[in-house]
Amino acid sequence: MKKVIKKEQSHAAMTPTGGNSRCKRLLLLLFTLHASLFTLCAQTIQKGDRFFDGEELFIVQEVRMGEIVYMVSNYDNELTLKKVKGKAGEYTFEPSRQADEPPFRGTSFGQRVQYVRQDGMNFLAFRKKNGDAMYVMLLTPDNFTHLEQMQSELDFRVPSDVINNTLLNVHYLDRMDRYALKIARNEILARHGYRFKSEDLMHYFCQQPWYRPGNNNADIRLNIIEQTNVELIKSQEAVPFGQLPCDNLDDVDQSDVE
């Protein structure tokens, strides 16, 4: 009789433990599923999302079949993106209902557009074939009046104050001539101690009190803002001469760019 009792007690003692184990596995599965769904949603454009490019505020009007994103700006410009199946945060730039040509300089239909959500930054990046960002639109909860004021304040700030901590846009970069673009792009690296091979850049940055050249450029790591700004400036510099607002057709600067 005692043996029977022991077995029953032993079985009873094991039951809660087994139940807890199964419960933990179920909770872990649910947590993993929730995290996966959150990640998917976080990299998917939603109806009502607002994106500002420095000049226009685009608002998502509809997301058809979960794939086609249609947005309109405060100036009635249209923008359509198509979600790439199986690739989170990846879209292609598509023709819109009333748009015969892309609304942004240098962009083209069929171009890759990435919804970047990293390190607290949320923005659309139109990418060139080499992967560099050439145009960005920042996700924002603000209205156009506030955004216009913020852009105006940004336009009055010198590049040194913002290139390492603020996501720039083409409309800000349009204020800069090609030499200023060259200096700004390389200053992002110089702030991390990048040692330049170019004598003119080395001479320029050695005159800056904050510059401390390091010994190994390979150790430098840029955050998402810095990396995107470098790409945007490189793309701006690659625009054919005469197409940038600050290009002076009477004074062509053929300086070497590192």
C-alpha positions in Angstrom: 0.0 0.0 0.0 2.9 2.3 0.8 4.5 1.7 -2.5 1.3 2.6 -4.3 1.1 5.8 -2.3 4.7 6.6 -3.2 4.1 6.1 -6.9 1.1 8.3 -6.7 3.0 11.0 -4.8 5.8 10.7 -7.3 3.5 11.1 -10.2 1.7 14.0 -8.6 5.0 15.7 -7.9 6.1 15.3 -11.5 2.9 16.7 -13.0 3.3 20.4 -12.1 6.9 20.3 -13.3 5.9 18.8 -16.7 3.1 21.3 -17.0 5.4 24.2 -16.3 7.9 23.0 -18.9 5.1 22.8 -21.5 3.8 26.2 -20.5 7.3 27.8 -20.8 7.7 26.3 -24.3 4.3 27.6 -25.3 5.1 31.1 -24.0 8.4 31.0 -25.8 6.7 30.1 -29.0 4.1 32.8 -28.6 6.8 35.4 -27.8 8.9 34.4 -30.8 5.8 34.6 -33.0 4.9 38.0 -31.6 8.4 39.3 -32.1 8.3 38.0 -35.7 5.0 39.7 -36.4 6.2 42.9 -34.8 9.3 42.9 -36.9 7.2 42.3 -40.0 4.9 45.1 -39.1 7.7 47.4 -38.2 9.1 47.1 -41.7 5.8 47.5 -43.5 4.4 50.8 -44.5 0.9 51.5 -43.1 -2.0 53.6 -44.2 -1.7 57.1 -42.6 2.1 57.0 -42.4 3.7 60.3 -43.2 7.0 60.8 -45.0 8.9 64.1 -45.3 11.6 64.7 -47.9 12.6 68.2 -46.9 10.1 69.9 -49.2 6.9 67.8 -49.4 4.9 65.8 -46.9 3.7 62.5 -48.4 0.8 60.7 -46.6 -0.1 57.1 -47.4 -3.7 57.0 -48.7 -4.0 53.3 -49.1 -2.2 50.0 -49.1 -3.9 47.8 -51.7 -3.8 44.0 -51.1 -1.0 44.6 -48.6 1.4 45.2 -51.4 0.8 48.5 -53.3 1.5 51.6 -51.3 -0.1 54.8 -52.7 0.7 58.2 -51.2 0.0 61.8 -52.1 1.9 64.9 -51.0 0.6 68.3 -49.9 1.5 69.5 -53.4 -0.6 66.7 -55.0 2.4 64.8 -56.2 1.8 61.0 -56.2 4.1 58.2 -55.1 3.6 54.5 -55.5 5.6 51.6 -54.1 5.2 47.9 -54.5 6.3 45.5 -51.7 8.8 42.9 -52.7 7.5 39.5 -51.6 9.6 37.7 -49.0 11.9 40.6 -48.3 11.0 42.7 -45.2 11.2 46.4 -45.7 11.9 46.1 -49.5 9.9 47.9 -52.1 10.1 49.0 -55.7 9.3 52.4 -57.1 6.3 52.2 -59.4 4.5 54.6 -61.8 1.5 56.3 -60.2 -2.0 57.0 -61.5 -1.3 60.6 -62.6 2.5 60.6 -62.7 4.2 60.0 -66.1 7.7 60.5 -64.7 9.4 60.2 -61.2 8.9 63.3 -59.0 12.5 63.2 -57.7 15.7 64.1 -59.5 17.7 61.1 -60.6 15.1 58.4 -59.5 13.6 55.9 -61.9 10.6 53.5 -61.9 11.6 50.0 -60.9 14.2 51.4 -58.5 14.8 49.7 -55.2 13.3 51.5 -52.2 14.2 50.3 -48.7 12.2 51.0 -45.5 15.0 51.5 -43.0 14.2 51.2 -39.3 17.4 51.1 -37.4 18.8 52.8 -34.3 15.7 54.8 -33.8 15.7 56.1 -37.3 12.7 55.4 -39.7 13.0 56.4 -43.3 12.6 55.4 -46.9 15.8 55.2 -48.9 15.8 55.3 -52.7 18.9 53.3 -53.6 21.1 53.3 -56.6 22.3 50.1 -58.3 25.4 50.1 -56.1 23.3 50.2 -53.0 23.9 53.8 -52.0 21.0 56.0 -50.8 20.3 58.8 -53.2 17.0 60.2 -51.8 15.4 59.8 -48.4 12.0 60.5 -46.9 11.8 60.6 -43.1 8.8 59.0 -41.3 7.2 61.6 -39.1 4.1 62.3 -37.0 4.3 66.0 -37.6 2.2 68.3 -39.8 3.6 70.2 -42.8 3.8 73.6 -41.1 6.0 72.2 -38.3 8.2 70.3 -40.7 8.6 73.3 -43.0 9.8 75.3 -39.9 12.2 72.5 -38.9 13.6 72.3 -42.5 14.1 76.1 -42.5 16.1 75.9 -39.3 18.1 73.0 -40.7 18.9 75.0 -43.8 20.6 77.7 -41.7 22.9 75.3 -39.9 26.4 74.7 -41.2 27.2 71.1 -42.2 29.7 70.6 -39.4 26.9 70.9 -36.8 24.6 68.3 -38.3 26.3 65.8 -40.6 27.0 63.3 -37.8 23.7 63.5 -35.9 21.0 64.5 -38.3 19.7 62.6 -41.3 20.1 65.1 -44.2 18.0 65.3 -47.4 18.6 66.4 -50.9 17.0 69.8 -50.4 19.6 70.6 -47.7 22.5 69.3 -49.8 21.3 71.4 -52.8 22.5 74.5 -50.9 26.1 73.2 -51.1 28.6 73.5 -53.9 30.7 70.6 -54.9 33.7 71.5 -52.7 31.5 71.9 -49.7 30.0 68.5 -50.4 33.4 66.9 -50.6 34.5 68.4 -47.3 31.2 67.5 -45.6 31.4 63.8 -46.7 35.0 63.5 -45.6 34.3 65.3 -42.3 31.9 62.5 -41.3 34.9 60.2 -41.4 37.3 62.7 -40.0 35.2 63.0 -36.8 36.1 59.3 -36.3 39.8 59.9 -36.8 40.0 58.7 -40.4 43.5 59.1 -41.8 43.4 60.5 -45.3 45.7 59.6 -48.2 44.8 62.9 -50.0 47.3 65.6 -49.0 44.7 68.4 -49.4 42.2 66.7 -47.2 44.9 65.8 -44.6 46.0 69.4 -44.6 42.5 70.8 -44.3 41.5 68.6 -41.4 44.8 68.9 -39.5 43.9 72.6 -39.2 40.7 71.6 -37.3 41.2 71.6 -33.5 39.0 68.5 -33.0 40.8 66.3 -35.6 42.8 63.4 -34.2 43.9 61.0 -37.0 43.9 57.3 -36.0 46.1 54.5 -37.1 43.6 52.0 -38.5 40.8 53.3 -40.7 39.3 49.8 -40.8 38.3 50.1 -37.1 35.9 53.0 -37.9 32.2 52.2 -37.6 29.6 54.7 -38.8 26.0 54.7 -37.4 23.0 54.6 -39.7 22.8 58.4 -39.9 26.4 58.9 -40.8 26.4 56.0 -43.3 23.3 57.3 -45.0 24.6 60.9 -45.1 27.9 59.7 -46.7 25.9 57.8 -49.4 23.6 60.8 -50.0 26.5 63.2 -50.4 28.3 60.7 -52.7 25.1 60.5 -54.8 24.8 64.3 -54.9 28.4 64.6 -56.1 27.7 62.0 -58.8 25.0 64.2 -60.4 26.3 65.5 -63.8 27.8 68.9 -63.6 25.3 71.7 -64.3 22.4 69.9 -62.7 22.9 70.9 -59.1 21.5 74.3 -58.0 24.9 75.5 -56.8 26.8 74.5 -60.0 28.6 77.5 -61.5 29.0 76.7 -65.2 31.7 79.4 -65.5 33.8 77.9 -62.8 34.3 74.2 -63.1 36.1 72.6 -60.1 37.9 69.4 -61.2 39.5 68.8 -57.8 40.3 65.2 -56.9 37.8 63.7 -54.5 38.9 61.0 -52.0 
